[in-house]
Amino acid sequence: MVMDKIIRDSMGLKTNFNKMSKNIYDFEKIAGFDKTSDKRLVLALKKEIREYEKAESKLKKQNKLMDMVVLVMQISRRKEMSLDDAWVRWWKKSEKYIGKNKARHIKKFDKELE
């Protein structure tokens, strides 16, 4: 099955989220952003999400997405969370969306978004 192959390949994919998070952390320190509170980072992430929703151009949306990625990396680094590990767990968890239980999980997911 194609989806099975995608999941297997993605789970084994070497990611560099942790390295990128470290680079963002180093930048934070040099720029003085390391003094920003965790709460403020979360508020900034929420603000970026709202601005993404309002953005009309593809470029503006792309810039907002990258701002969100950087904020997520800042938060994960400060909380000592491995995004590389989270990547593998996400793919393992996502296996439930294929196969015979697919419809049930999609219905549950749609309900959670309401």
Protein Blocks (a to p, Z undefined) as FASTA:
>chain_A
ZZlmmmmmmmmpccfklmmmmmmmmmmmmnopmmpcfklmmmmmmmmmmmmmmpmbfklm
mmmmmmmmmmmmmmmmmnopafklmmmmmmmmmmmmgcjllmmmmmmmmmmmZZ
